[in-house]
Amino acid sequence: MIQAQARESRTSATLARVVLFVWAIPVTFLAGAYIGRDFGQSFFGFLFGLLAVFTGTIAFFWSQTWGTFSAQYPFLFAAVTAALTNRLSPPTHAEPGLRAAWCMLAKFAGLPPEWRVQASYRAEYAPKPLPEEYVPSRQKRTT
Protein backbone atom coordinates (compact mmCIF):
# COMPACT_ATOMS: atom_id res chain seq x y z
CA MET A 1 0.00 0.00 0.00
CA ILE A 2 2.78 2.43 0.91
CA GLN A 3 4.76 1.49 -2.20
CA ALA A 4 1.72 2.13 -4.40
CA GLN A 5 1.21 5.56 -2.85
CA ALA A 6 4.90 6.38 -3.25
CA ARG A 7 4.79 5.34 -6.92
CA GLU A 8 1.64 7.41 -7.50
CA SER A 9 3.21 10.42 -5.79
CA ARG A 10 6.39 10.07 -7.85
CA THR A 11 4.37 9.73 -11.07
CA SER A 12 2.25 12.80 -10.35
CA ALA A 13 5.32 14.87 -9.41
CA THR A 14 7.11 13.80 -12.60
CA LEU A 15 4.05 14.60 -14.71
CA ALA A 16 3.78 18.05 -13.13
CA ARG A 17 7.46 18.74 -13.87
CA VAL A 18 7.10 17.61 -17.49
CA VAL A 19 4.07 19.88 -17.98
CA LEU A 20 5.99 22.75 -16.35
CA PHE A 21 9.01 22.10 -18.59
CA VAL A 22 6.84 22.14 -21.74
CA TRP A 23 5.16 25.34 -20.50
CA ALA A 24 8.58 26.93 -19.90
CA ILE A 25 9.62 26.62 -23.57
CA PRO A 26 7.33 29.32 -25.03
CA VAL A 27 7.64 31.41 -21.86
CA THR A 28 11.41 31.44 -22.38
CA PHE A 29 11.01 32.88 -25.88
CA LEU A 30 8.55 35.49 -24.56
CA ALA A 31 10.97 36.40 -21.76
CA GLY A 32 13.74 36.71 -24.36
CA ALA A 33 11.63 39.09 -26.41
CA TYR A 34 10.84 41.05 -23.25
CA ILE A 35 14.50 41.54 -22.34
CA GLY A 36 15.58 42.08 -25.96
CA ARG A 37 17.47 38.82 -26.56
CA ASP A 38 17.14 36.48 -29.53
CA PHE A 39 17.06 32.88 -28.31
CA GLY A 40 16.60 31.54 -31.84
CA GLN A 41 20.20 32.47 -32.65
CA SER A 42 21.92 30.86 -29.66
CA PHE A 43 21.20 27.31 -28.50
CA PHE A 44 23.07 27.74 -25.22
CA GLY A 45 21.33 31.05 -24.58
CA PHE A 46 17.98 29.32 -25.06
CA LEU A 47 19.04 26.37 -22.91
CA PHE A 48 20.14 28.55 -20.01
CA GLY A 49 17.00 30.68 -20.39
CA LEU A 50 14.85 27.55 -20.27
CA LEU A 51 16.66 26.35 -17.15
CA ALA A 52 16.24 29.78 -15.53
CA VAL A 53 12.48 29.89 -16.19
CA PHE A 54 11.94 26.25 -15.18
CA THR A 55 14.05 26.41 -12.02
CA GLY A 56 12.72 29.82 -11.03
CA THR A 57 9.13 28.60 -11.34
CA ILE A 58 9.85 25.48 -9.31
CA ALA A 59 11.66 27.59 -6.69
CA PHE A 60 8.66 29.90 -6.48
CA PHE A 61 6.29 27.00 -5.83
CA TRP A 62 8.69 25.46 -3.32
CA SER A 63 9.00 28.74 -1.45
CA GLN A 64 5.21 29.08 -1.32
CA THR A 65 4.83 25.52 -0.06
CA TRP A 66 7.77 24.96 2.28
CA GLY A 67 9.21 28.42 2.88
CA THR A 68 12.03 30.38 1.32
CA PHE A 69 14.83 28.48 3.07
CA SER A 70 14.19 25.31 1.06
CA ALA A 71 14.07 27.23 -2.22
CA GLN A 72 17.20 29.35 -1.84
CA TYR A 73 19.42 27.10 -3.99
CA PRO A 74 16.94 26.85 -6.88
CA PHE A 75 16.52 30.64 -6.76
CA LEU A 76 20.30 31.03 -6.83
CA PHE A 77 20.59 28.59 -9.76
CA ALA A 78 17.83 30.44 -11.61
CA ALA A 79 19.63 33.77 -11.09
CA VAL A 80 22.96 32.38 -12.32
CA THR A 81 21.41 30.79 -15.41
CA ALA A 82 19.49 34.01 -16.12
CA ALA A 83 22.77 35.94 -16.01
CA LEU A 84 24.38 33.40 -18.36
CA THR A 85 21.38 33.68 -20.67
CA ASN A 86 21.82 37.42 -20.90
CA ARG A 87 25.51 36.95 -21.62
CA LEU A 88 25.24 34.12 -24.21
CA SER A 89 22.34 35.24 -26.37
CA PRO A 90 22.67 38.02 -28.96
CA PRO A 91 20.49 41.14 -28.82
CA THR A 92 17.49 41.39 -31.12
CA HIS A 93 18.09 45.02 -32.20
CA ALA A 94 14.44 45.57 -31.33
CA GLU A 95 12.95 47.65 -28.59
CA PRO A 96 12.59 45.30 -25.59
CA GLY A 97 9.54 45.27 -23.37
CA LEU A 98 5.94 44.16 -23.30
CA ARG A 99 5.32 45.30 -26.87
CA ALA A 100 8.00 42.94 -28.19
CA ALA A 101 6.58 40.04 -26.16
CA TRP A 102 3.08 40.88 -27.41
CA CYS A 103 4.29 40.94 -31.02
CA MET A 104 5.91 37.53 -30.63
CA LEU A 105 2.78 36.07 -29.00
CA ALA A 106 0.49 37.61 -31.62
CA LYS A 107 2.70 36.36 -34.45
CA PHE A 108 2.64 32.85 -32.97
CA ALA A 109 -1.17 33.00 -32.60
CA GLY A 110 -1.53 34.11 -36.23
CA LEU A 111 -3.21 37.43 -35.48
CA PRO A 112 -3.37 39.96 -38.33
CA PRO A 113 -0.47 42.43 -38.68
CA GLU A 114 -2.61 45.42 -37.73
CA TRP A 115 -3.08 43.88 -34.26
CA ARG A 116 0.63 43.68 -33.64
CA VAL A 117 3.22 46.41 -33.91
CA GLN A 118 5.87 44.89 -36.13
CA ALA A 119 8.38 47.73 -35.82
CA SER A 120 9.12 46.84 -32.22
CA TYR A 121 9.92 43.19 -32.90
CA ARG A 122 11.59 43.24 -36.30
CA ALA A 123 14.95 44.72 -37.13
CA GLU A 124 13.34 47.97 -38.28
CA TYR A 125 14.33 49.38 -34.92
CA ALA A 126 18.04 49.04 -35.63
CA PRO A 127 20.39 51.17 -33.57
CA LYS A 128 21.43 54.42 -35.20
CA PRO A 129 25.13 54.94 -35.97
CA LEU A 130 27.09 57.39 -33.88
CA PRO A 131 27.73 60.87 -35.27
CA GLU A 132 31.12 61.50 -36.86
CA GLU A 133 32.43 63.64 -34.02
CA TYR A 134 32.01 60.84 -31.46
CA VAL A 135 33.99 58.19 -33.33
CA PRO A 136 37.75 58.65 -32.75
CA SER A 137 38.79 56.85 -35.93
CA ARG A 138 36.72 59.23 -38.08
CA GLN A 139 37.95 62.46 -36.57
CA LYS A 140 40.30 64.63 -38.60
CA ARG A 141 43.77 64.94 -37.21
CA THR A 142 45.18 68.37 -36.88
CA THR A 143 48.94 68.17 -36.44
Secondary structure as UniProt FT lines:
FT   HELIX           2..35
FT   TURN            39..40
FT   HELIX           43..66
FT   HELIX           69..71
FT   HELIX           72..88
FT   HELIX           98..109
FT   HELIX           113..115
FT   HELIX           118..120
FT   TURN            123..124
FT   HELIX           132..134
FT   HELIX           136..138
//
